[in-house]
Amino acid sequence: MGAFAGAGAGAVVSAAAQPQLSGFPPVLAPDARVLLLGSFPGVASLNMGQYYAHPRNQFWRLLGACLDVEALHLMPYEERLRVAIRHRVGIWDVVASCRRQGSLDAAVTQAEVNPLAAYLKEHAPRLECIGFNGGLSWKLGHHLADYGYRVFRLPSSSPAAAMYGFEQKLAQWRPLFACRS
């Protein structure tokens, strides 16, 4: 398949013709006990320069419920990050850069993975538990269990993961946060 599947409006661009996209730096303090690892920021997040910026993504609601912080998802972004850090929770993505059309993990190609183990050992020496927010992050990062971390495969907070309701996701996310004590 060439660079374009068609011509004019509605043409589909192949993954090879997509620009290499770069993710965000980690939000992680040295005293972090829990790390939430996503796959790669969606289009809305990249456009806004914020983790989990899509209004239907349940990440901030789930995190707020797990931390018992009411209306975390309604706070300004910088305040949400401060709350996470204050509760010893880090946020990052497994993929550092990739090519992708749209926001779906299934469309990720040419993924370059962040240097997770080395970075975490140096910058978050007290980290105990890692929650993988969705299937791609788990697939590319679950090997971190080999470095002594407790790992949790979490249902994705993405609006594309509609097979679980909020309460079902929350029940699977909560055990991860026992690591903060």
C-alpha positions in Angstrom: 0.0 0.0 0.0 1.3 3.4 -0.9 1.3 6.6 1.3 -2.4 7.2 0.4 -5.3 4.8 -0.1 -7.2 7.4 -2.1 -7.0 11.0 -3.2 -8.7 14.1 -2.0 -11.0 14.4 1.0 -11.3 11.3 3.1 -7.9 9.8 1.9 -6.4 7.4 4.4 -2.8 8.0 5.2 -0.6 4.9 5.8 1.2 4.6 9.1 4.5 5.0 7.4 3.4 8.5 6.2 2.4 9.5 9.7 4.9 11.7 11.6 6.8 10.2 14.5 4.9 11.5 17.6 6.5 12.1 20.9 4.9 11.4 24.3 5.2 13.3 27.6 7.8 13.3 30.3 6.9 11.3 33.5 5.1 12.9 36.4 7.0 11.1 39.1 8.5 12.1 42.5 11.3 10.2 44.1 9.0 9.0 46.9 6.4 7.6 44.5 5.1 4.2 45.6 2.6 3.6 42.7 3.1 4.3 39.0 0.3 4.3 36.4 1.6 3.5 33.0 -0.5 4.2 29.9 0.4 3.3 26.4 0.8 6.6 24.5 -1.2 9.9 24.7 -4.3 10.2 22.5 -4.9 13.0 20.0 -6.8 15.1 22.5 -3.9 14.7 25.1 -1.2 15.5 22.5 -3.2 18.6 21.4 -3.6 19.9 24.9 -0.2 18.7 26.3 -1.9 16.9 29.1 -2.1 13.3 30.2 -5.7 11.9 29.7 -7.2 15.0 28.3 -10.1 13.4 26.4 -13.2 14.4 28.3 -14.7 10.9 28.2 -11.5 9.2 29.4 -12.2 8.0 33.0 -8.5 8.2 34.2 -8.9 11.2 36.5 -12.3 10.0 37.9 -10.8 6.6 38.6 -7.7 8.1 40.2 -9.8 10.5 42.3 -12.0 7.7 43.5 -8.9 5.5 44.4 -7.3 8.4 46.3 -10.6 9.5 47.9 -10.1 12.9 46.3 -13.5 14.3 45.4 -13.9 15.8 42.0 -10.2 15.4 41.0 -11.3 15.3 37.4 -12.8 18.8 37.7 -9.6 20.4 39.1 -7.2 22.3 36.9 -4.7 20.0 35.3 -1.7 21.2 37.2 -3.6 20.7 40.5 -4.4 17.1 39.4 -0.7 16.4 39.0 0.1 17.9 42.4 -2.5 15.7 44.0 -1.1 12.6 42.3 2.4 13.5 43.5 1.2 14.3 47.0 -0.3 10.9 47.2 2.9 9.2 45.9 1.4 8.3 42.5 3.3 8.7 39.3 2.0 8.9 35.7 3.9 8.0 32.5 3.5 6.1 29.3 5.3 3.0 28.1 5.8 4.3 24.6 8.1 7.3 24.2 7.3 7.8 20.5 5.5 6.2 17.7 3.5 6.6 14.5 -0.2 6.5 14.8 -3.3 7.7 13.0 -6.0 8.6 15.5 -5.9 7.6 19.1 -6.4 3.8 19.2 -3.6 1.6 20.6 -4.2 -0.8 17.7 -3.0 1.9 15.3 0.4 2.3 17.0 3.4 1.5 14.8 7.1 2.0 15.1 6.9 2.3 18.8 10.0 3.3 20.8 9.6 2.2 24.4 10.7 4.4 27.3 13.7 3.2 29.3 11.4 2.2 32.1 13.5 -0.1 34.4 16.6 2.1 34.3 14.7 5.4 34.7 12.6 4.0 37.6 15.5 2.6 39.5 17.3 6.0 39.4 14.4 8.4 39.8 11.8 6.5 41.9 13.8 4.1 44.1 10.8 3.6 46.5 8.4 2.5 43.8 6.6 -0.7 44.6 3.7 -1.2 42.3 2.9 -0.5 38.7 -0.5 -0.4 37.2 -0.8 -0.8 33.4 -3.7 1.2 32.0 -4.8 -1.0 29.1 -3.6 -3.8 27.0 -0.7 -2.3 25.0 1.0 -0.8 28.1 0.8 -4.3 29.7 2.1 -6.0 26.6 5.1 -3.7 26.3 5.8 -3.2 30.0 4.8 -6.2 32.2 8.4 -7.4 32.2 8.9 -4.8 34.9 7.8 -7.6 37.3 11.3 -9.1 36.7 12.7 -6.1 38.4 10.8 -6.7 41.7 7.8 -4.5 41.1 4.3 -5.7 41.8 2.4 -5.3 38.5 -1.3 -4.9 37.9 -3.1 -5.2 34.6 -5.9 -2.7 34.7 -8.8 -2.2 32.4 -8.2 0.8 30.2 -9.6 4.2 31.3 -10.1 5.0 27.6 -13.6 5.7 26.2 -12.8 3.0 23.7 -12.8 0.4 26.5 -16.6 0.3 26.9 -16.8 -3.3 28.0 -16.4 -2.3 31.6 -18.5 0.3 33.4 -16.9 2.8 35.8 -17.6 0.8 38.9 -16.2 -2.4 37.4 -13.0 -0.5 36.4 -12.8 1.0 39.9 -13.0 -2.4 41.6 -10.0 -3.5 39.5 -8.0 -0.3 40.0 -8.4 0.0 43.8 -6.0 -2.9 44.9 -3.1 -1.1 43.2 -3.4 1.8 45.7 -2.7 -0.4 48.7 0.9 0.0 47.8 1.0 3.7 48.9 1.3 3.0 52.6 
